[in-house]
Amino acid sequence: MPLQLRHPRWLAPTTLVLSVLGLADAAYLTFEHYSGSTSLACSDSGAIDCAKVTTSQWSSIAGVPVALLGLLFFVGMTALCLPPVWRRTTSTLDAIRIGAAGVGLLMVFYLLWAEFLKIHAICLWCTGVHVITFVLFFTLLFGQILRVPADDLSVADPAADDAQHVE
C-alpha cells in the first residue's frame, strides 16, 4: 500500500483566503471593465494609472477581458480550495491546483511585461491580483513539499505531539 501523505493544516485555510481575496479583487476589476472604468479607486496619472492599464489593448486577449479571465481563474481556485475538496486528498487534485496556479502565474508574468514595457503604467488593483496569484502558487507549492505521512501526527499536528509528552 502506498504511503498516504497529508497536507499541512494551514494549507487549506490559507489557500481559501487567498483565493477569496483574489476573487474579490478580480470581481472588482471585471465590474470596472464592464462599467467603463469610471470609478476605479486608483490614480489616473503618472506611473500608477489603473484606467490606462485596464483600457489598454493588452486588457483583452482574443476579445476576452483579462479581468474576466482573472475572475474565472479565482472562481476555479476558490472551488478547488474549499475545505471539502481539500479533504479529498488525491494527487490529481493537487496537480490541478498547482497547474492552475502555475498558469495564473504565467499570466501574471505576461501582464507585468505589458504593464512595464508596453503600457508604461501600473494598476494597483491589478498588482493586488498579481501578488495574490504569486503567493497562492508558492503556498500551494510549499504545501505540497511539506506534506507528511498521514499517520505521523507529531509532524502534522504539534498539539498532538505535546499531548503525547504529557504524563
C-alpha positions as CSV (number, residue, x, y, z in Angstrom):
1,M,0.0,0.0,0.0
2,P,1.5,3.4,-0.9
3,L,2.3,5.8,1.8
4,Q,-0.5,8.3,2.4
5,L,0.6,11.9,2.7
6,R,-1.3,14.7,4.4
7,H,-1.0,18.4,3.7
8,P,0.0,20.8,6.4
9,R,-3.1,22.0,8.4
10,W,-2.5,25.6,7.4
11,L,-2.6,25.0,3.7
12,A,-6.4,24.7,3.1
13,P,-7.5,27.8,5.0
14,T,-4.6,29.8,3.7
15,T,-5.3,29.0,0.1
16,L,-9.0,29.5,0.5
17,V,-8.4,33.0,2.0
18,L,-6.0,33.9,-0.8
19,S,-8.5,32.6,-3.5
20,V,-11.4,34.6,-2.0
21,L,-9.2,37.8,-1.8
22,G,-8.2,37.3,-5.5
23,L,-11.9,36.6,-6.4
24,A,-12.9,39.9,-4.8
25,D,-10.2,41.9,-6.5
26,A,-10.8,40.3,-9.9
27,A,-14.6,40.8,-9.5
28,Y,-14.0,44.5,-8.9
29,L,-11.8,44.7,-11.9
30,T,-14.4,42.9,-14.0
31,F,-17.1,45.2,-12.8
32,E,-14.9,48.2,-13.7
33,H,-14.3,46.8,-17.1
34,Y,-17.9,46.4,-17.9
35,S,-18.9,49.7,-16.3
36,G,-16.4,51.7,-18.4
37,S,-13.7,52.1,-15.7
38,T,-15.3,55.2,-14.4
39,S,-15.0,54.6,-10.7
40,L,-11.6,52.9,-10.3
41,A,-10.2,54.0,-6.9
42,C,-6.7,54.5,-8.3
43,S,-4.5,57.2,-9.5
44,D,-5.0,58.2,-13.1
45,S,-1.8,60.0,-13.8
46,G,1.9,59.1,-13.9
47,A,3.3,55.6,-13.4
48,I,0.2,54.5,-11.4
49,D,-2.7,54.7,-13.8
50,C,-5.3,52.0,-13.5
51,A,-7.5,53.4,-16.2
52,K,-4.6,53.4,-18.7
53,V,-3.9,49.8,-17.9
54,T,-7.4,48.5,-17.8
55,T,-8.4,50.1,-21.1
56,S,-5.2,49.4,-23.0
57,Q,-5.0,47.0,-25.9
58,W,-3.4,44.5,-23.5
59,S,-6.5,44.4,-21.3
60,S,-8.2,41.8,-23.5
61,I,-7.0,38.6,-25.1
62,A,-8.8,37.4,-28.2
63,G,-11.6,39.8,-27.2
64,V,-12.0,38.4,-23.7
65,P,-11.2,40.9,-20.9
66,V,-8.2,39.9,-18.8
67,A,-10.3,40.9,-15.7
68,L,-12.9,38.3,-16.7
69,L,-10.2,35.7,-17.1
70,G,-8.9,36.6,-13.7
71,L,-12.4,36.3,-12.2
72,L,-12.9,32.8,-13.8
73,F,-9.4,31.8,-12.5
74,F,-10.2,32.8,-9.0
75,V,-13.7,31.2,-9.1
76,G,-12.0,27.9,-10.1
77,M,-9.2,28.3,-7.5
78,T,-11.8,29.1,-4.8
79,A,-13.8,25.9,-5.7
80,L,-10.5,23.9,-5.6
81,C,-9.6,25.3,-2.2
82,L,-12.8,24.7,-0.4
83,P,-12.4,22.5,2.7
84,P,-14.5,19.5,1.4
85,V,-12.3,19.5,-1.7
86,W,-9.1,19.6,0.4
87,R,-10.4,16.6,2.4
88,R,-10.4,14.6,-0.9
89,T,-6.6,14.2,-0.9
90,T,-5.8,13.0,-4.4
91,S,-2.7,13.6,-6.4
92,T,-4.9,14.6,-9.3
93,L,-6.5,17.5,-7.3
94,D,-3.0,18.6,-6.1
95,A,-1.8,18.6,-9.7
96,I,-4.8,20.6,-10.9
97,R,-4.4,23.2,-8.1
98,I,-0.7,23.7,-8.8
99,G,-1.1,23.5,-12.5
100,A,-3.9,26.1,-12.5
101,A,-1.9,28.4,-10.2
102,G,1.1,27.9,-12.5
103,V,-0.9,29.1,-15.5
104,G,-2.1,32.0,-13.4
105,L,1.5,32.9,-12.6
106,L,2.4,32.7,-16.3
107,M,-0.4,35.1,-17.0
108,V,0.9,37.5,-14.3
109,F,4.3,37.5,-16.0
110,Y,2.6,38.4,-19.3
111,L,0.6,41.2,-17.6
112,L,3.7,42.6,-15.9
113,W,5.5,42.6,-19.2
114,A,2.6,44.5,-20.7
115,E,2.4,47.0,-17.8
116,F,6.1,47.7,-17.5
117,L,7.3,47.5,-21.2
118,K,4.2,48.3,-23.3
119,I,1.8,50.4,-21.3
120,H,4.3,52.1,-19.0
121,A,1.9,52.3,-16.2
122,I,0.9,50.1,-13.2
123,C,-2.6,49.3,-11.9
124,L,-2.7,48.9,-8.2
125,W,-5.8,46.6,-8.3
126,C,-4.1,44.5,-10.9
127,T,-0.9,44.4,-8.7
128,G,-3.1,43.0,-5.9
129,V,-4.2,40.2,-8.2
130,H,-0.6,39.6,-9.3
131,V,0.7,39.4,-5.7
132,I,-2.2,37.1,-4.6
133,T,-1.6,34.8,-7.6
134,F,2.2,34.7,-6.8
135,V,1.6,33.9,-3.1
136,L,-1.1,31.4,-3.9
137,F,1.2,29.5,-6.3
138,F,4.1,29.3,-3.8
139,T,1.8,28.5,-0.9
140,L,0.5,25.5,-2.9
141,L,4.0,24.5,-3.9
142,F,5.4,24.6,-0.4
143,G,2.3,22.9,1.0
144,Q,3.0,20.1,-1.4
145,I,6.6,19.9,-0.5
146,L,5.8,19.9,3.3
147,R,3.3,17.0,3.2
148,V,3.8,14.5,5.9
149,P,2.8,10.8,6.3
150,A,-0.9,10.7,7.4
151,D,-0.1,8.6,10.5
152,D,2.7,10.9,11.7
153,L,0.6,13.2,13.9
154,S,3.6,14.7,15.7
155,V,4.7,16.4,12.5
156,A,1.3,17.3,11.1
157,D,-0.2,18.4,14.4
158,P,2.2,20.0,17.0
159,A,-0.7,19.8,19.6
160,A,-0.8,16.0,19.2
161,D,3.0,15.9,19.9
162,D,2.5,17.9,23.1
163,A,-0.3,15.6,24.2
164,Q,1.9,12.6,23.8
165,H,4.5,14.1,26.2
166,V,2.0,14.9,29.0
167,E,2.2,12.3,31.8
